[in-house]
Amino acid sequence: MANPLDDQVALVTGAGGGLGRAQALRLAQDGAHVVVHDRDADTAKACVAAILDAGGQAENAIGDVTDFAGLRATIQDVERRLGHIDILVNNAGVGGGQPFEEITEAMFDEIFRINAKAPFFAAQAVIPGMKRRGHGRIINISSLVALRGKANNPHYAVSKAALIGFTRCWALEYAPHKICVNTVVPSFIATPMATSAFGADYIAERGAANPMGRLATPEDVAKLVAFKAGPDADFIAGQTLSANGGEYINAMCLGAHRQQVLRQLRPIARTRR
Ligand SMILES: NC(=O)c1ccc[n+]([C@@H]2O[C@H](COP(=O)([O-])OP(=O)(O)OC[C@H]3O[C@@H](n4cnc5c(N)ncnc54)[C@H](O)[C@@H]3O)[C@@H](O)[C@H]2O)c1
């Protein structure tokens, strides 16, 4: 039986990490040849091995997304060898976690360079090929923090909000070329990014506070990415969609929970100085 992404090529940045690996596995399961891009060679190779073990198609591309010329060269090399890149998932990102008054210019620049500037130039590099083919999907991985704000992380929040802005601009500019650009917004998920910054008690509390009684998983996000990449999303452009079990509306409605979250973040931020 045909798979929804047969004969398509997807490039996922940060695909060695928690969310990116799940996205890469799911896109491969749906039939895509996946280019697993990450600066961490070990995790990228492990992701490729998992895809190949499952009978899928994948290759790794080791590099830093902030090496804009290097990423463009990788994209051009894939296009030369495989003919096209149909799907770009701008997933690579780093957290911040500093109180506003302690954020240095170097911290601000680094987070914007990885989370916002790199997706900008990655998209610029894949667009010409997608235009030639008259088909493409760009999926930007933002964060709920971009929508609702967060204490002790304004630079991260706004770097992620930038992706929502890019999505809307690119969606308008490239819809005539049948290139659909969308944002996927994960909620809090216990990947290495989260577990390196928060303790087990806090993570358990966040899961319990979710209206569905659990944290989102990388697979919850991967399902949404696969939908946005697939044929059923061929008329969806410029949208921001989240799989969060109701966490977003819950936090907006329940001030007590929000205050609780803020109280818990302050001591954590102090320990990270
Ligand atoms: N985990 C969460 O709670 C959460 C919530 C909302 C949004 N997100 C977003 O999801 C995305 C994935 O996060 P994650 O939780 O899987 O984090 P993670 O730390 O598990 O994985 C991130 C991956 O990106 C790679 N990476 C980081 N900087 C890179 C760079 N400059 N060049 C190349 N690769 C780089 C890392 O090596 C790692 O493999 C990020 O953009 C993050 O902001 C995560």
The ligand as an ORCA input file, in Angstrom:
! r2SCAN-3c Opt
* xyz 0 1
  N      10.870     20.118     24.958
  C       9.982     21.075     25.104
  O       9.358     21.197     26.151
  C       9.725     22.043     23.968
  C       8.588     22.860     24.077
  C       8.325     23.757     23.058
  C       9.171     23.860     21.970
  N      10.263     23.053     21.891
  C      11.113     23.213     20.716
  O      11.255     21.958     20.077
  C      12.513     21.909     19.390
  C      13.227     20.635     19.765
  O      13.476     20.665     21.158
  P      13.782     19.355     22.019
  O      12.958     19.454     23.238
  O      13.729     18.161     21.167
  O      15.287     19.674     22.451
  P      16.556     18.719     22.495
  O      17.574     19.492     23.225
  O      16.174     17.372     22.958
  O      16.958     18.591     20.948
  C      17.421     19.681     20.208
  C      18.317     19.138     19.140
  O      18.736     20.234     18.339
  C      20.130     20.114     18.157
  N      20.680     21.451     17.995
  C      20.650     22.459     18.892
  N      21.285     23.521     18.398
  C      21.737     23.166     17.178
  C      22.488     23.835     16.193
  N      22.939     25.095     16.393
  N      22.763     23.190     15.041
  C      22.348     21.919     14.846
  N      21.655     21.225     15.760
  C      21.346     21.851     16.910
  C      20.668     19.432     19.389
  O      21.922     18.807     19.155
  C      19.566     18.458     19.707
  O      19.761     17.214     19.077
  C      13.279     23.166     19.798
  O      13.186     24.124     18.761
  C      12.531     23.657     21.034
  O      12.630     25.038     21.184
  C      10.565     22.143     22.875
*
